[in-house]
Amino acid sequence: MHKQALIQYLLLLGDSALVQGQRLCEWCGKAPALEEELALMNVGLDLVGQARNWLDYAAELQDDGRDADALAFRRDERAYRNLLLVEQPNGDYAVTMLKQFLYDAWHHAVLDGLCASNDERIAGIAAKALKEVTYHLRRSGEWVQRLGGGTEESRQRMLEAIPVLWRFTVELTVASDSEVQLARAGIAAHPAQVAQRWHATVETIFASVELPLPKAASHFYLDGRKGLHTEHLGLLLAEMQFLPRAYPDATW
């Protein structure tokens, strides 16, 4: 029972990092400043590297002949388990950085909890990733503060970004039954602790520049953990997977 639950959990971690990394790489050549383009690409590459580690482990457990590349490029939309938040379009820079911050706050809390996992493979991956995500969280949090407490226009854009993304945060604070079971077994991060830390981090950053904190988001009919995604993921995968699907036997 734990094996199947663990595979789904690894896909949640790997798919979320992969899709968020893909979204960030869409800023290549379009970022508002050269320094920002370099920073976004570095964060994106960090996430893609983390995704490979999680997907490698998931592929080994599934043991059906597929490797991490096959999981990334040969699965259809319904087989993806990423958070709905990360598949949302980049929007303007306020949307991009708020989305990154909301994800980073969750990601950091999860990885910190996973460092104590009794699964040594998970604990090792998490410990390495946590160093990178600590920087990601600091950077995205500072951007939320900079935009939210900056000019009249930048603040207005951040205020408009919040309702665009907030409903998807429900997945950051509510875990599936299988994740709860994995946490009880000492494998996964404790969902209640992750939710508490996420709330505390978001509240602190929002309060620092007097951004309104919406009430907790509620469940709706979509659920990334069950493969029920928004229309945006299919479009993202069509671009991301085109070359591997068009030339399946190509080598580099």
C-alpha positions in Angstrom: 0.0 0.0 0.0 2.8 2.4 0.9 4.6 1.7 -2.4 1.7 3.0 -4.6 1.1 6.0 -2.2 4.8 6.8 -2.3 4.9 6.7 -6.1 2.1 9.2 -6.2 3.8 11.4 -3.7 7.1 11.4 -5.6 5.1 12.3 -8.8 3.5 15.2 -6.9 6.9 16.5 -5.9 8.6 15.8 -9.2 5.8 17.0 -11.5 5.3 20.2 -9.5 9.0 21.1 -9.7 9.1 20.2 -13.4 6.1 22.2 -14.4 7.1 25.3 -12.3 10.6 25.0 -13.8 9.1 25.0 -17.3 7.0 28.0 -16.6 10.0 30.0 -15.4 12.0 29.0 -18.5 9.2 30.6 -20.6 10.6 33.9 -19.4 13.9 33.3 -21.4 14.4 36.3 -23.6 11.3 38.0 -22.2 12.3 38.9 -18.6 12.2 42.6 -17.5 15.9 42.8 -16.9 19.0 40.7 -17.8 19.7 40.0 -14.1 16.2 38.7 -13.7 16.4 36.5 -16.7 19.5 34.8 -15.3 18.0 34.4 -11.9 14.8 32.9 -13.3 16.7 30.5 -15.4 18.8 29.4 -12.4 15.8 28.8 -10.3 14.1 26.9 -13.2 17.2 24.7 -13.6 17.3 24.0 -9.9 13.7 22.8 -10.1 14.2 20.7 -13.2 17.2 19.0 -11.4 15.1 18.3 -8.4 12.3 17.0 -10.6 14.7 14.5 -12.1 15.7 13.2 -8.7 12.1 12.6 -7.6 11.1 11.1 -11.0 14.1 8.8 -11.0 13.0 7.4 -7.7 9.4 7.1 -8.9 10.5 5.3 -12.1 12.5 2.8 -10.1 9.6 2.0 -7.8 7.2 1.6 -10.7 9.7 -0.6 -12.5 7.7 -0.7 -15.7 10.5 0.1 -18.1 10.1 3.9 -18.0 12.8 6.2 -16.7 12.6 9.8 -15.6 12.6 11.2 -19.1 9.8 8.9 -20.1 7.7 10.1 -17.1 8.4 13.7 -18.0 7.8 13.5 -21.8 5.6 10.6 -22.5 2.8 11.0 -20.0 -0.5 12.7 -20.9 -2.1 15.4 -18.9 -4.3 13.2 -16.7 -1.2 11.2 -15.6 0.5 14.3 -14.1 0.2 14.9 -10.4 1.5 18.5 -10.1 -0.1 21.2 -8.0 -2.7 23.3 -10.0 -0.9 26.5 -8.9 2.3 25.8 -10.8 0.6 25.2 -14.2 -1.1 28.6 -14.2 0.3 31.0 -16.9 3.0 33.4 -16.0 1.0 36.6 -16.4 2.8 39.8 -15.6 5.8 39.8 -13.3 3.6 40.2 -10.2 1.7 37.1 -11.0 4.9 35.2 -11.7 6.6 36.2 -8.5 3.6 35.7 -6.3 3.1 32.3 -7.8 6.7 31.4 -7.2 6.5 32.7 -3.6 3.3 30.7 -2.8 4.9 27.6 -4.2 8.3 28.2 -2.5 6.6 28.7 0.9 5.0 25.2 0.5 8.0 23.6 -1.1 10.4 24.8 1.6 8.1 23.5 4.4 7.7 20.1 2.6 11.5 19.7 2.0 12.3 20.7 5.6 10.0 18.0 6.8 11.3 15.4 4.4 14.8 15.8 5.6 13.7 13.8 8.6 12.1 11.1 6.5 12.9 7.5 7.4 13.4 6.8 3.7 17.0 7.6 3.3 16.7 8.3 -0.5 14.0 10.9 0.2 15.9 12.5 3.0 19.0 12.8 0.9 17.2 14.4 -2.1 15.3 16.8 0.3 18.4 17.9 2.1 20.1 18.9 -1.2 17.0 20.6 -2.6 16.4 22.5 0.6 19.6 24.5 0.2 18.4 25.7 -3.2 14.8 26.3 -2.2 15.9 28.4 0.8 17.3 30.8 -1.7 14.2 30.5 -3.9 11.9 31.4 -1.0 14.1 34.4 0.1 14.2 35.7 -3.4 10.5 35.4 -4.2 9.5 36.7 -0.8 11.6 39.8 -1.4 9.9 40.3 -4.8 6.5 40.2 -3.2 7.6 42.8 -0.7 9.2 44.9 -3.4 6.2 44.9 -5.6 3.6 45.0 -2.9 5.3 47.9 -1.1 6.7 49.7 -4.1 5.1 52.1 -6.5 1.4 52.6 -6.8 1.4 50.6 -10.0 3.5 47.7 -8.7 1.3 47.5 -5.6 -1.8 47.5 -7.8 -0.4 44.7 -9.9 0.3 42.6 -6.8 -3.2 43.2 -5.5 -4.6 42.0 -8.8 -2.4 38.9 -8.8 -3.6 37.6 -5.4 -7.2 36.7 -6.5 -5.9 35.3 -9.7 -3.9 32.7 -7.8 -5.4 32.3 -4.4 -8.0 29.7 -5.1 -5.3 27.2 -6.2 -3.6 27.5 -2.7 -6.1 25.0 -1.3 -3.8 22.2 -2.5 -0.9 23.7 -0.4 -2.7 23.2 2.9 -4.9 20.1 2.4 -3.2 16.8 1.8 -4.6 13.5 0.4 -5.4 10.5 2.6 -2.4 8.7 1.2 -0.1 11.5 2.2 -1.4 11.5 5.7 -0.7 7.7 5.8 2.9 8.3 4.5 3.4 10.9 7.1 2.3 8.6 9.9 4.7 6.0 8.6 7.5 8.6 8.9 8.0 8.8 5.1 6.3 12.0 4.0 6.3 15.5 5.6 3.5 16.0 8.1 0.7 17.8 6.3 -0.6 19.8 9.3 2.9 21.1 10.0 3.4 22.0 6.3 0.1 23.9 6.3 1.0 25.7 9.5 4.4 26.8 8.2 3.0 27.8 4.8 0.3 30.0 6.5 2.9 31.6 8.8 5.3 32.4 6.0 2.7 33.9 3.7 1.1 35.9 6.5 4.5 37.3 7.5 5.4 38.5 4.0 1.9 39.9 3.3 1.8 41.7 6.6 5.2 43.3 6.1 3.8 45.4 3.1 0.2 45.4 4.3 -1.1 43.1 1.5 -4.6 41.7 2.4 -4.6 38.0 3.3 -7.6 36.3 1.8 -9.6 33.7 3.7 -8.5 30.1 3.2 -9.3 28.8 -0.2 -11.8 25.9 -0.5 -11.8 22.8 -2.7 -13.4 22.9 -6.1 -13.9 20.3 -8.8 -10.3 20.3 -10.0 -7.5 18.4 -8.2 -4.0 18.1 -9.5 -3.2 15.1 -7.2 -6.0 13.2 -9.1 -4.9 14.3 -12.5 -7.8 16.8 -12.8 -6.0 19.9 -14.2 -6.8 23.3 -15.7 -6.7 23.7 -19.4 -3.3 25.4 -19.1 -1.4 22.2 -18.4 -2.3 20.5 -21.7 -0.9 23.6 -23.6 2.2 23.6 -21.5 2.8 19.9 -22.1 2.2 20.2 -25.8 5.1 22.6 -26.1 7.4 20.8 -23.5 6.9 17.3 -24.9 6.9 18.1 -28.7 10.4 17.1 -29.6 10.6 13.9 -27.5 7.3 12.7 -28.9 8.1 13.8 -32.5 11.5 12.2 -32.5 11.3 9.4 -29.9 14.5 7.7 -30.9 16.7 10.8 -31.1 19.9 10.9 -29.2 22.1 13.9 -28.2 
